[in-house]
Amino acid sequence: RGMSRALALSLQNAQVLAAERALRARSDVQAGENAMLLAVLQDRQALTERLTRIQRSISGRAPLPEVLQSIVDGAAELIGDNIVAFRRIDPNDPTHAVVQSTTDSPHNAVLGARIKVGTGAGGLAISENRLVVVHEYAASDQSLPKFAAVGVQAAMGAPVRENGVVVGSLVVASDVPGRRYSDAEQEILLSFADHASLALTDAATAESLRRALRDARHDAMHDELTQLPNRTLLRDRLDQAWARGRRSGSPVVLLFLDFDDFKDINDSLGHDAGDH
């Protein structure tokens, strides 16, 4: 979804550019219209470039905290609010979400506190799995009193998912009186939230693959029944010991332990009894 949004924005950039060229070709074009269109084009280009850098960092397996911070910083830069945070559901208490990445804002001492899922723009975005926009924050029934108390005027939150399951939210807020979020700004927040989802899903997939690889290596080197090192690992360690012994001149000793007549147990009582 995140990559699709970036591609869609690229197509929109092309359309805006074509319109801008058409305006330039008109002899009666007004400078104000041209400047406005150019500003829109520059904003979209900045968004596309920012999302492209984020996608590169995800595909390059940059550390997850670094990727999430770049998403938060990008949202702050392009939406223009300095109060931005990514909250993730607390695995030890799924009824609350905690901040994992945020901007450098004087309000963050309050905004960094735990919030209850289902409250405020960020909590509602998690519980309802949708974009939540709150204007006239202090008077809204969707606001949180402690945020209104520090001067928040407007806020919006977008859900962030991992493998399709909502695990957190990306939130922006403003202390500018009369602040209202445009459709374009809402789309920008959704784009960054989708890329946060992409980063979380990719990190979870990579960790799952690493665990599977570790398990596969362990299984290949250990006996399934006893979990003791098997013949393959024994041969590897013998090769290493032999190489060390040749370099140092030290002898290599192998102790072999066997159970006499163990085959009789399997033959008379069965393999389950032998395994036991």
JOURVEN-V416513 format. One record per pair of residues at least 24 apart in sequence whose C-alpha atoms are under 10 Angstrom apart, sorted by the first residue. I is the first residue (numbers start at 1). J is the second residue. D is the distance in whole Angstrom. If there is no record, write none. Layout:
i={I;I}
j={J;J}
d={D;D}
This chain:
i={1;1;1;1;1;2;2;2;2;2;2;2;2;2;2;2;2;3;3;3;3;3;3;3;4;4;5;5;5;5;5;5;5;5;5;6;6;6;6;6;6;6;6;6;6;6;7;7;8;9;9;9;9;9;9;9;10;10;10;10;10;12;12;12;13;13;13;13;13;13;13;14;14;15;16;16;16;16;17;17;40;43;43;44;44;44;46;46;46;47;47;47;47;47;47;47;47;48;50;50;50;50;50;51;51;51;54;54;54;54;54;55;55;55;55;57;58;58;58;58;58;58;58;59;59;59;59;61;61;61;61;62;62;63;63;64;64;64;64;64;64;65;65;65;65;66;67;67;67;67;67;68;68;68;68;68;68;68;68;68;68;68;69;69;69;69;69;70;70;70;70;70;71;71;71;71;71;71;71;71;71;71;72;72;72;72;72;72;72;72;72;72;73;73;73;73;74;74;74;75;75;75;75;75;75;75;75;75;75;75;76;76;76;76;76;76;78;78;78;79;79;79;79;79;79;79;79;79;80;80;80;80;81;81;81;81;81;81;81;82;82;82;82;82;82;82;83;83;83;83;83;83;83;83;83;83;84;84;84;84;84;84;84;84;84;84;85;85;85;85;85;85;85;85;85;86;86;86;86;86;86;86;86;86;86;86;86;86;87;87;87;87;87;87;87;87;87;87;87;87;87;87;87;88;88;88;88;88;88;88;88;88;88;88;88;88;89;89;89;89;89;89;89;89;89;89;90;90;90;90;91;94;95;95;96;96;97;97;97;97;97;97;98;98;99;99;99;100;101;102;102;102;103;106;107;107;107;107;107;110;110;110;110;111;111;111;111;115;117;118;119;119;120;120;120;120;120;120;120;121;121;121;121;121;121;121;121;121;121;121;122;122;122;122;122;122;122;122;122;122;123;123;123;123;123;123;123;124;124;124;124;124;125;125;125;125;125;125;125;125;125;125;126;126;126;126;126;126;126;126;126;126;126;127;127;127;127;127;128;128;128;129;129;129;129;129;129;129;129;129;129;130;130;130;130;130;130;130;131;131;131;131;131;131;131;131;131;131;131;131;132;132;132;132;132;132;133;133;133;133;133;133;133;133;134;134;134;135;135;135;135;135;135;136;136;136;136;137;137;137;137;137;137;147;147;148;150;151;151;151;152;152;152;153;153;153;153;154;154;154;154;155;155;155;156;156;156;156;156;157;157;157;157;158;158;158;158;158;158;158;158;159;159;159;159;159;159;160;160;160;160;160;160;160;160;160;160;161;161;161;161;161;161;161;161;161;162;162;162;162;162;162;162;162;162;162;162;163;163;163;163;163;163;163;164;164;164;165;165;166;167;167;168;168;168;169;169;169;170;170;225;225;226}
j={191;194;195;197;198;51;55;190;191;192;193;194;195;196;197;198;199;51;52;55;191;194;195;198;191;194;48;51;187;188;190;191;192;194;195;47;48;49;50;51;52;55;191;192;194;195;48;52;48;44;45;47;48;187;188;191;44;45;47;48;49;41;44;45;40;41;42;43;44;45;48;41;45;41;40;41;42;44;41;42;184;78;79;78;184;188;74;77;78;74;75;77;78;79;188;191;192;191;74;75;77;78;192;191;192;195;192;195;196;198;199;195;196;198;199;199;195;196;198;199;200;202;203;198;199;202;203;199;202;203;206;199;203;199;203;196;199;200;202;203;204;100;101;199;200;101;101;195;196;199;200;100;101;102;170;192;193;195;196;197;199;200;100;101;102;103;196;101;102;103;192;196;101;102;170;189;191;192;193;195;196;199;101;102;103;170;171;172;189;192;193;196;101;102;103;104;188;189;192;103;170;171;172;185;188;189;190;191;192;193;102;103;171;172;173;189;185;188;189;172;173;181;182;184;185;186;188;189;172;173;174;185;105;155;172;173;174;175;176;106;107;108;172;173;174;175;107;108;111;152;155;171;172;173;174;175;108;111;155;156;157;170;171;172;173;174;111;112;122;157;169;170;171;172;173;112;122;157;158;159;160;168;169;170;171;172;193;196;112;113;114;115;122;123;126;157;159;160;167;168;169;170;171;114;117;122;123;126;159;160;161;166;167;168;169;170;114;115;116;117;123;126;166;167;168;169;114;117;167;168;167;167;123;127;123;168;122;123;126;167;168;169;168;169;168;169;170;168;170;170;171;172;172;150;147;150;151;152;175;146;147;149;150;146;147;150;173;144;168;142;143;144;144;145;147;155;156;157;171;154;155;156;157;158;159;169;170;171;172;173;155;156;157;158;159;168;169;170;171;172;157;158;159;168;169;170;171;156;157;158;159;169;156;157;158;159;160;166;168;169;170;171;157;158;159;160;161;165;166;167;168;169;170;159;166;167;168;169;158;159;166;157;158;159;160;161;165;166;167;168;169;157;158;159;160;166;169;190;156;157;158;159;169;170;171;186;187;189;190;193;156;157;158;159;171;186;157;158;171;172;173;180;181;186;173;180;181;173;174;178;179;180;181;177;178;179;180;173;174;175;177;178;179;173;175;175;175;175;176;177;176;177;179;177;178;179;180;178;179;180;181;179;180;181;180;181;185;186;189;186;189;190;193;186;187;189;190;191;192;193;194;189;190;193;194;196;197;190;192;193;194;195;196;197;198;199;200;193;194;195;196;197;198;199;200;201;194;196;197;198;199;200;201;202;203;204;205;197;198;200;201;202;204;205;197;198;201;197;201;197;197;200;193;196;197;193;196;197;194;196;275;276;275}
d={9;6;8;9;8;9;9;9;6;8;8;5;5;9;8;7;10;9;9;8;9;8;8;9;9;10;9;9;9;9;9;6;10;8;9;9;6;9;10;7;8;10;8;10;10;9;9;10;10;7;8;8;7;10;10;10;8;8;10;7;10;9;8;10;9;6;9;10;6;7;9;9;10;9;8;6;10;9;7;10;10;7;10;9;10;9;10;10;8;8;9;9;7;10;8;9;9;10;7;9;10;9;9;8;8;8;9;8;9;10;9;8;10;9;8;9;9;10;8;6;9;7;8;10;9;8;10;9;8;8;9;9;9;10;9;10;7;7;9;7;10;8;7;10;10;9;10;9;8;7;9;8;7;9;10;10;10;9;6;10;8;9;9;6;7;8;10;9;10;10;10;10;9;10;9;10;10;6;8;8;7;10;7;6;7;8;9;9;10;8;9;9;9;8;7;9;10;10;8;10;9;9;8;9;7;7;10;9;7;9;10;8;10;8;10;10;8;8;9;8;10;9;10;9;6;9;7;8;9;10;9;9;10;10;7;6;6;8;9;9;9;10;8;8;7;9;7;7;8;9;9;8;6;5;6;8;9;9;10;10;10;8;6;4;6;9;8;8;9;9;8;6;5;7;9;10;9;9;10;10;9;7;6;5;6;9;9;9;9;10;9;9;8;9;9;10;10;9;9;5;5;6;8;10;10;10;10;9;10;8;10;9;6;4;7;9;10;9;9;8;9;9;9;6;5;9;9;10;9;9;9;9;10;10;8;10;9;8;9;9;7;9;9;10;9;10;10;10;9;10;9;10;10;10;9;7;9;9;9;7;7;10;8;9;7;9;10;9;9;9;7;7;5;9;9;9;9;9;10;9;6;5;5;8;10;9;10;7;9;9;9;7;5;7;8;8;6;7;6;9;8;10;9;8;7;10;9;10;8;9;9;9;9;6;5;5;9;9;8;6;9;9;9;8;5;8;9;10;6;7;6;6;9;9;8;10;9;10;10;8;9;10;8;6;8;9;9;7;10;10;9;8;6;6;10;10;10;10;7;6;5;7;9;10;10;8;10;9;8;10;5;5;7;9;9;9;7;9;10;10;10;9;8;8;9;9;9;10;10;8;7;6;8;9;7;8;8;10;10;10;10;10;10;10;10;9;8;5;8;9;8;9;10;6;7;7;9;8;6;7;8;9;9;8;10;8;10;8;8;9;8;9;9;9;10;7;6;9;9;6;9;10;8;7;8;10;9;9;9;6;7;9;6;5;9;10;9;8;8;10;8;5;8;10;8;8;10;9;6;7;8;6;5;9;9;8;10;8;9;8;5;9;8;9;8;10;8;9;10;9;9;9;10;10;9;7;9;10;10;8;7;9;9}
